[in-house]
């Protein structure tokens, strides 16, 4: 059985959308795992648009190619996260959690540019640079890349999807973050299923 605490470094890619409550719960859970094993765990958050994958516009339609006034519920949060990343990975990490908490704990509208600016200011970003970057079309390049790889290479269909080394994706839904005493054990079990139990394709409670 995997024992992350006793092993060396481990990394996991997680495909996510800020609108997904399961992503929020996974993020809270993984923060607890990080507290226990520290720098041994690297979490790479990868963009995945639920609006894109659920679109009825056809395969050629791409949400990241829509005009700036397109009424998207989730696109501006991706823009904000990537604009924060341009000022450093630490800023991305900070804004990432702030965005998840804003929408899932506080019920705030993360499609509202004024709220995004307020949140960015709260973590100490250079607001002038942030506003410039968030309005740049180039800030959507990583969303396009991450989403395309997820769908065309990994077969990702929803969020959050965890991908451990070896590219064995696991789609995960948790109704609440595990208690701190169980957090690392849950992580190890999910990792073990992903890496060593390919014959398991779904576990679902009735």
C-alpha positions in Angstrom: 0.0 0.0 0.0 1.2 3.5 -0.8 2.5 5.3 2.3 3.2 8.9 1.2 4.5 9.9 4.6 7.3 7.4 4.5 8.1 7.7 0.8 9.8 10.4 -1.1 8.2 13.2 -3.1 4.8 12.7 -4.9 3.0 14.9 -7.3 -0.5 14.9 -8.6 -2.2 16.9 -11.3 -5.8 18.0 -10.6 -8.1 19.2 -13.3 -10.6 21.6 -11.9 -13.2 24.3 -12.4 -13.8 26.9 -9.8 -17.6 26.4 -10.1 -17.4 22.8 -8.9 -18.2 22.2 -5.2 -16.3 18.9 -5.3 -13.2 20.8 -6.3 -13.5 23.1 -3.3 -13.8 20.1 -1.0 -10.8 18.4 -2.6 -8.8 21.6 -2.2 -9.6 21.8 1.5 -8.7 18.1 2.0 -5.4 18.5 0.2 -4.4 21.5 2.2 -4.7 19.2 5.3 -2.6 16.6 3.5 0.0 19.2 2.8 0.1 20.3 6.4 1.0 16.7 7.3 3.6 15.9 4.7 4.7 19.4 3.7 7.0 19.8 0.7 6.8 16.1 -0.2 3.5 16.8 -2.0 3.2 18.9 -5.1 -0.3 19.6 -6.4 -0.4 21.0 -10.0 -3.8 22.6 -10.5 -4.8 22.2 -14.2 -7.7 24.1 -15.8 -10.8 22.3 -17.1 -13.9 24.2 -18.2 -17.2 22.5 -17.3 -18.9 25.1 -19.5 -16.8 23.8 -22.4 -17.3 20.1 -21.8 -21.1 20.6 -21.3 -21.6 22.9 -24.3 -24.1 22.0 -26.9 -22.4 24.2 -29.5 -20.4 21.5 -31.2 -16.8 20.3 -31.1 -15.4 23.4 -32.9 -16.9 25.8 -30.4 -14.3 26.8 -27.7 -15.1 28.9 -24.7 -11.6 30.4 -24.6 -12.2 31.9 -28.1 -15.4 33.7 -27.2 -15.5 37.5 -27.0 -14.8 39.3 -23.8 -18.5 40.1 -23.2 -19.5 36.4 -23.5 -21.7 35.7 -20.5 -19.6 32.9 -18.9 -20.0 31.9 -15.2 -16.5 30.5 -14.9 -14.2 32.0 -17.5 -13.3 35.1 -15.6 -12.1 33.1 -12.6 -9.7 31.2 -14.9 -8.5 34.6 -16.3 -8.0 35.9 -12.7 -6.0 32.8 -11.6 -3.7 33.0 -14.6 -3.3 36.7 -14.2 -2.2 36.1 -10.6 0.2 33.4 -11.8 2.0 36.0 -14.0 3.0 37.7 -10.7 4.4 34.4 -9.3 3.2 30.9 -8.4 2.7 31.9 -4.8 0.1 34.4 -5.9 -1.6 31.8 -8.0 -1.8 29.4 -5.0 -3.2 32.2 -2.8 -5.8 33.4 -5.2 -6.8 29.8 -6.1 -8.0 29.1 -2.6 -9.5 32.6 -2.2 -11.6 32.1 -5.4 -12.8 28.7 -4.2 -13.7 30.0 -0.8 -15.4 33.1 -2.2 -17.8 31.1 -4.3 -18.4 28.0 -2.2 -18.2 29.5 1.4 -19.3 33.1 0.8 -21.6 32.8 -2.2 -19.8 35.5 -4.1 -20.0 36.0 -7.9 -16.6 35.2 -9.3 -17.8 36.2 -12.7 -17.9 39.8 -11.5 -14.7 41.6 -12.4 -15.0 44.0 -9.5 -15.1 41.1 -7.0 -12.1 39.6 -8.7 -10.2 42.8 -8.4 -11.2 43.0 -4.7 -9.9 39.5 -4.1 -6.7 40.2 -6.0 -6.1 43.3 -3.9 -6.7 41.3 -0.7 -3.7 38.9 -1.5 -1.4 41.8 -2.3 -1.3 41.6 -6.1 -0.2 44.6 -8.2 -3.7 45.7 -9.3 -2.6 47.7 -12.3 -0.7 44.7 -13.7 -3.5 42.3 -12.7 -6.1 44.3 -14.6 -3.9 44.5 -17.6 -3.3 40.7 -17.6 -6.8 39.6 -16.8 -8.1 41.5 -19.9 -5.4 40.0 -22.2 -6.5 37.2 -24.6 -3.1 35.5 -24.0 -4.1 34.8 -20.4 -6.4 32.1 -21.8 -3.7 30.1 -23.5 -3.1 27.8 -20.5 -6.8 27.0 -20.2 -6.9 26.0 -23.8 -3.8 23.8 -23.4 -4.8 22.2 -20.1 -8.4 21.5 -21.2 -7.4 20.1 -24.6 -4.8 17.7 -23.1 -7.3 16.6 -20.4 -10.0 15.7 -23.0 -7.9 14.4 -25.9 -5.1 12.6 -24.0 -6.5 11.7 -20.7 -10.2 11.3 -21.3 -11.2 13.7 -18.5 -14.9 14.4 -18.4 -15.4 16.1 -15.0 -13.9 17.8 -12.0 -11.9 17.2 -9.9 -9.9 14.6 -11.8 -6.7 13.5 -10.1 -3.8 12.3 -12.3 -0.8 10.7 -10.6 2.5 9.8 -12.3 1.7 7.2 -15.0 -1.3 9.1 -16.2 -4.0 7.1 -14.6 -6.9 9.6 -14.0 -9.3 9.2 -11.2 -12.5 11.3 -11.0 -13.4 12.0 -7.4 -16.5 13.2 -5.7 -16.5 13.8 -1.9 -19.5 15.2 0.0 -17.2 16.8 2.6 -13.5 17.1 3.2 -12.2 14.0 5.2 -11.4 14.8 8.9 -7.8 15.7 9.4 -7.0 12.4 11.1 -8.1 10.6 7.9 -6.8 13.0 5.2 -3.5 11.3 4.5 -5.0 7.8 4.6 -7.6 8.9 2.0 -5.0 10.4 -0.2 -2.9 7.1 -0.1 -6.0 5.0 -0.9 -7.0 7.1 -3.9 -3.4 7.1 -5.1 -3.2 3.3 -4.7 -6.4 2.7 -6.6 -5.2 5.1 -9.4 -1.7 3.5 -9.7 -2.3 -0.2 -9.0 -6.0 -1.1 -9.4 -6.9 -0.3 -13.0 -9.6 -2.9 -12.9 -11.6 -0.6 -10.6 -13.4 1.9 -12.8 -16.1 3.1 -10.4 -17.0 3.0 -6.8 -20.4 4.6 -6.1 -22.6 4.7 -3.1 -26.4 4.2 -3.7 
